[in-house]
Amino acid sequence: MSEPHVTLEPRDPVQAKLRGPLEDQLTSALQAAADRVRDSYAGEPVEQVCQRLLDETRAGLHPDIAAGFEPDMDELCRVAVAIVRGDIT
């Protein structure tokens, strides 16, 4: 699996204008979270790894951005599965 990446679907012109920088910030936070979770992975179930990814990603964001960060949980859990399988290095 390649590095995790966040893609936004803007709903209005303001969101569209902020899309690139926000995607970059969210992607950076997710990649850092994936690295931390991968490095400390000790056999936890996928569901727990998925929750840790969400928590770690939010912890790496400004509180206002973290509060609004609602990722596609299916996609986030795919990253968790990759961590469990050792597909993210």
Backbone as a printed PyTorch tensor [residue, N CA C, xyz], in Angstrom:
tensor([[[  0.8530,  -1.1690,   0.0000],
         [  0.0000,   0.0000,   0.0000],
         [  0.8990,   1.2320,   0.0000]],

        [[  0.5230,   2.2270,  -0.7790],
         [  1.2830,   3.4700,  -0.7860],
         [  0.9590,   4.2830,   0.4650]],

        [[  1.6590,   5.3860,   0.6250],
         [  1.4100,   6.2520,   1.7770],
         [ -0.0510,   6.6820,   1.7970]],

        [[ -0.6610,   6.7480,   2.9890],
         [ -2.0540,   7.2110,   3.0780],
         [ -2.1610,   8.6670,   2.6250]],

        [[ -3.2910,   8.9970,   2.0300],
         [ -3.5300,  10.3400,   1.5140],
         [ -4.9850,  10.7240,   1.7500]],

        [[ -5.2100,  11.9770,   2.0970],
         [ -6.5620,  12.4930,   2.2960],
         [ -6.9580,  13.2970,   1.0710]],

        [[ -8.1440,  13.0000,   0.5350],
         [ -8.7020,  13.7500,  -0.5850],
         [-10.0400,  14.3180,  -0.1450]],

        [[-10.1960,  15.6180,  -0.3250],
         [-11.4430,  16.2850,   0.0630],
         [-12.3240,  16.5080,  -1.1440]],

        [[-13.6180,  16.5700,  -0.9040],
         [-14.5950,  16.8780,  -1.9370],
         [-15.3010,  18.1590,  -1.5350]],

        [[-14.7860,  19.3130,  -1.9890],
         [-15.3630,  20.5960,  -1.5730],
         [-16.8150,  20.7480,  -2.0280]],

        [[-17.5890,  21.4080,  -1.1730],
         [-19.0160,  21.5950,  -1.4590],
         [-19.3500,  23.0310,  -1.8380]],

        [[-18.3960,  23.9390,  -1.6710],
         [-18.6540,  25.3370,  -2.0150],
         [-17.3250,  25.9880,  -2.4140]],

        [[-17.3670,  27.2110,  -2.9490],
         [-16.1430,  27.8720,  -3.4240],
         [-15.0930,  28.0990,  -2.3360]],

        [[-15.5230,  28.3690,  -1.1070],
         [-14.5590,  28.5810,  -0.0240],
         [-13.8040,  27.2820,   0.2520]],

        [[-14.5310,  26.1860,   0.3310],
         [-13.8830,  24.8940,   0.5520],
         [-12.9470,  24.5500,  -0.6090]],

        [[-13.3800,  24.8670,  -1.8180],
         [-12.5440,  24.5820,  -2.9850],
         [-11.2400,  25.3680,  -2.9280]],

        [[-11.3050,  26.6130,  -2.4700],
         [-10.1130,  27.4520,  -2.3770],
         [ -9.1270,  26.9150,  -1.3390]],

        [[ -9.6400,  26.3530,  -0.2630],
         [ -8.8000,  25.8400,   0.8220],
         [ -8.4130,  24.3720,   0.6470]],

        [[ -8.9350,  23.7420,  -0.3680],
         [ -8.7830,  22.2950,  -0.5460],
         [ -7.3250,  21.8400,  -0.5000]],

        [[ -6.4620,  22.4140,  -1.3160],
         [ -5.0730,  21.9630,  -1.4160],
         [ -4.3240,  22.0300,  -0.0980]],

        [[ -4.2730,  23.2110,   0.5420],
         [ -3.5520,  23.2920,   1.8100],
         [ -4.1540,  22.4010,   2.9060]],

        [[ -5.4640,  22.2870,   2.9270],
         [ -6.1010,  21.4530,   3.9450],
         [ -5.8270,  19.9730,   3.6840]],

        [[ -5.8940,  19.5530,   2.4210],
         [ -5.5560,  18.1730,   2.0840],
         [ -4.1220,  17.8610,   2.4980]],

        [[ -3.2120,  18.8110,   2.2390],
         [ -1.8070,  18.6080,   2.6120],
         [ -1.6530,  18.4370,   4.1180]],

        [[ -2.3310,  19.2820,   4.8900],
         [ -2.2310,  19.2070,   6.3480],
         [ -2.8280,  17.9020,   6.8700]],

        [[ -3.9900,  17.5280,   6.3560],
         [ -4.6380,  16.2890,   6.7980],
         [ -3.8140,  15.0610,   6.4070]],

        [[ -3.2840,  15.0830,   5.1980],
         [ -2.4580,  13.9690,   4.7350],
         [ -1.2050,  13.8300,   5.5890]],

        [[ -0.5720,  14.9440,   5.8940],
         [  0.6270,  14.9220,   6.7260],
         [  0.3170,  14.3530,   8.1110]],

        [[ -0.7870,  14.7900,   8.6970],
         [ -1.1790,  14.2970,  10.0200],
         [ -1.4970,  12.8000,   9.9650]],

        [[ -2.1720,  12.3560,   8.9110],
         [ -2.5090,  10.9330,   8.7690],
         [ -1.2500,  10.0970,   8.5740]],

        [[ -0.3240,  10.5700,   7.7390],
         [  0.9070,   9.8120,   7.5130],
         [  1.7330,   9.7080,   8.7920]],

        [[  1.8250,  10.8050,   9.5450],
         [  2.5590,  10.7790,  10.8120],
         [  1.8770,   9.8190,  11.7960]],

        [[  0.5520,   9.8500,  11.8330],
         [ -0.1960,   8.9450,  12.7130],
         [  0.0390,   7.4940,  12.3010]],

        [[  0.0040,   7.2230,  11.0060],
         [  0.2300,   5.8610,  10.5250],
         [  1.6270,   5.3790,  10.9090]],

        [[  2.6180,   6.2570,  10.8080],
         [  3.9800,   5.8860,  11.2060],
         [  4.0470,   5.5590,  12.6940]],

        [[  3.4350,   6.4030,  13.5320],
         [  3.4660,   6.1720,  14.9790],
         [  2.7370,   4.8760,  15.3510]],

        [[  1.5650,   4.6800,  14.7530],
         [  0.7810,   3.4780,  15.0610],
         [  1.5250,   2.2430,  14.5640]],

        [[  2.0790,   2.3150,  13.3660],
         [  2.8390,   1.1770,  12.8300],
         [  4.0260,   0.8470,  13.7320]],

        [[  4.7500,   1.8670,  14.1490],
         [  5.9500,   1.6600,  14.9640],
         [  5.6350,   1.0720,  16.3380]],

        [[  4.4400,   1.3190,  16.8400],
         [  4.0840,   0.8010,  18.1630],
         [  3.0800,  -0.3500,  18.0930]],

        [[  2.8050,  -0.8400,  16.8860],
         [  1.8300,  -1.9150,  16.7220],
         [  2.2960,  -3.1700,  17.4490]],

        [[  1.3990,  -3.7270,  18.2540],
         [  1.7510,  -4.9100,  19.0470],
         [  0.6620,  -5.9740,  18.9800]],

        [[  0.0870,  -6.1690,  17.7890],
         [ -0.8800,  -7.2440,  17.6180],
         [ -2.3220,  -6.8940,  17.9340]],

        [[ -2.6290,  -5.6050,  18.1020],
         [ -4.0080,  -5.2080,  18.3960],
         [ -4.9130,  -5.5390,  17.2070]],

        [[ -6.2150,  -5.6960,  17.4590],
         [ -7.1540,  -5.9460,  16.3670],
         [ -7.2960,  -4.7070,  15.4620]],

        [[ -7.7360,  -4.9430,  14.2500],
         [ -7.8780,  -3.8780,  13.2540],
         [ -8.7310,  -2.7330,  13.7780]],

        [[ -9.8210,  -3.0450,  14.4710],
         [-10.7180,  -1.9970,  14.9590],
         [ -9.9830,  -1.0440,  15.9020]],

        [[ -9.1420,  -1.5980,  16.7580],
         [ -8.3840,  -0.7680,  17.6940],
         [ -7.3290,   0.0590,  16.9580]],

        [[ -6.6980,  -0.5270,  15.9610],
         [ -5.7030,   0.1950,  15.1590],
         [ -6.3890,   1.3390,  14.4120]],

        [[ -7.5640,   1.0870,  13.8910],
         [ -8.3250,   2.1210,  13.1840],
         [ -8.6490,   3.2880,  14.1150]],

        [[ -9.1000,   2.9880,  15.3180],
         [ -9.4090,   4.0490,  16.2830],
         [ -8.1470,   4.8190,  16.6650]],

        [[ -7.0380,   4.1030,  16.8430],
         [ -5.7810,   4.7810,  17.1700],
         [ -5.3570,   5.7060,  16.0380]],

        [[ -5.5430,   5.2620,  14.7850],
         [ -5.2170,   6.1200,  13.6450],
         [ -6.0300,   7.4100,  13.6870]],

        [[ -7.3160,   7.2780,  13.9610],
         [ -8.1790,   8.4510,  14.0400],
         [ -7.7320,   9.3690,  15.1700]],

        [[ -7.5030,   8.8040,  16.3370],
         [ -7.0930,   9.6030,  17.4960],
         [ -5.7490,  10.2840,  17.2560]],

        [[ -4.7920,   9.5480,  16.7300],
         [ -3.4540,  10.1010,  16.4700],
         [ -3.4950,  11.1790,  15.3920]],

        [[ -4.3190,  10.9620,  14.3710],
         [ -4.4360,  11.9660,  13.3040],
         [ -5.0220,  13.2490,  13.8680]],

        [[ -6.1010,  13.1280,  14.6210],
         [ -6.7160,  14.3180,  15.2170],
         [ -5.7500,  15.0270,  16.1660]],

        [[ -4.9520,  14.2600,  16.9040],
         [ -3.9920,  14.8610,  17.8430],
         [ -2.9370,  15.6840,  17.1090]],

        [[ -2.6900,  15.3540,  15.8500],
         [ -1.6900,  16.0740,  15.0670],
         [ -2.2260,  17.2940,  14.3400]],

        [[ -3.4780,  17.6090,  14.5530],
         [ -4.1210,  18.7350,  13.8560],
         [ -4.4420,  19.8650,  14.8230]],

        [[ -4.5930,  21.0550,  14.2730],
         [ -5.0960,  22.1840,  15.0610],
         [ -6.4640,  21.7710,  15.6000]],

        [[ -6.7990,  22.1310,  16.8420],
         [ -8.0740,  21.6990,  17.4370],
         [ -9.3110,  22.0100,  16.5890]],

        [[ -9.3370,  23.1510,  15.9200],
         [-10.4950,  23.4860,  15.0860],
         [-10.6140,  22.5510,  13.8850]],

        [[ -9.4830,  22.2180,  13.3080],
         [ -9.4940,  21.3000,  12.1620],
         [ -9.8170,  19.8930,  12.6480]],

        [[ -9.2250,  19.4960,  13.7590],
         [ -9.4800,  18.1640,  14.3100],
         [-10.9600,  17.9610,  14.6160]],

        [[-11.6010,  19.0020,  15.1190],
         [-13.0230,  18.8990,  15.4680],
         [-13.8880,  18.6270,  14.2440]],

        [[-13.4770,  19.1330,  13.0990],
         [-14.2490,  18.9390,  11.8730],
         [-13.7840,  17.7750,  11.0200]],

        [[-12.7300,  17.0890,  11.4470],
         [-12.1740,  15.9890,  10.6670],
         [-13.0230,  14.7410,  10.8510]],

        [[-13.7740,  14.3960,   9.8340],
         [-14.6300,  13.2110,   9.8310],
         [-14.2600,  12.3760,   8.6090]],

        [[-13.2270,  11.5560,   8.7320],
         [-12.7820,  10.7770,   7.5730],
         [-13.7480,   9.6550,   7.2250]],

        [[-13.6050,   9.1530,   6.0360],
         [-14.3220,   7.9530,   5.6200],
         [-13.7240,   6.8110,   6.4330]],

        [[-14.4770,   6.2820,   7.3650],
         [-13.9430,   5.2690,   8.2700],
         [-13.5680,   3.9800,   7.5400]],

        [[-14.2480,   3.6670,   6.4370],
         [-13.8540,   2.4890,   5.6620],
         [-12.4400,   2.6690,   5.1130]],

        [[-12.1540,   3.8760,   4.6230],
         [-10.8180,   4.1480,   4.0920],
         [ -9.7730,   4.1470,   5.2080]],

        [[-10.1220,   4.7270,   6.3410],
         [ -9.1900,   4.7600,   7.4660],
         [ -8.8990,   3.3320,   7.9420]],

        [[ -9.9160,   2.4940,   7.9510],
         [ -9.7140,   1.1090,   8.3730],
         [ -8.8960,   0.3260,   7.3520]],

        [[ -8.9080,   0.7400,   6.0810],
         [ -8.0350,   0.0940,   5.0910],
         [ -6.5760,   0.3590,   5.4310]],

        [[ -6.3020,   1.5620,   5.9200],
         [ -4.9480,   1.8830,   6.3680],
         [ -4.6020,   1.0170,   7.5820]],

        [[ -5.5650,   0.8570,   8.4820],
         [ -5.3390,   0.0210,   9.6700],
         [ -5.0570,  -1.4230,   9.2510]],

        [[ -5.7770,  -1.9360,   8.2970],
         [ -5.5430,  -3.2960,   7.8100],
         [ -4.1320,  -3.4020,   7.2320]],

        [[ -3.7160,  -2.3910,   6.4850],
         [ -2.3610,  -2.4000,   5.9090],
         [ -1.3020,  -2.4190,   7.0080]],

        [[ -1.5530,  -1.6910,   8.0950],
         [ -0.6160,  -1.7020,   9.2210],
         [ -0.5670,  -3.0880,   9.8560]],

        [[ -1.7290,  -3.6720,  10.0890],
         [ -1.7980,  -5.0030,  10.6960],
         [ -1.0860,  -6.0460,   9.8130]],

        [[ -1.2500,  -5.9190,   8.5160],
         [ -0.6240,  -6.8840,   7.5860],
         [  0.8450,  -6.5930,   7.3280]],

        [[  1.2950,  -5.4120,   7.7590],
         [  2.6900,  -5.0280,   7.5060],
         [  2.9220,  -4.4850,   6.1160]],

        [[  1.8510,  -4.0120,   5.4780],
         [  1.9560,  -3.4810,   4.1090],
         [  2.4270,  -2.0380,   4.0510]],

        [[  2.4220,  -1.3370,   5.1870],
         [  2.9070,   0.0440,   5.2360],
         [  4.2620,  -0.0010,   5.9100]],

        [[  5.2630,   0.4490,   5.1840],
         [  6.6120,   0.4420,   5.7540],
         [  7.1810,   1.8280,   5.8560]]])
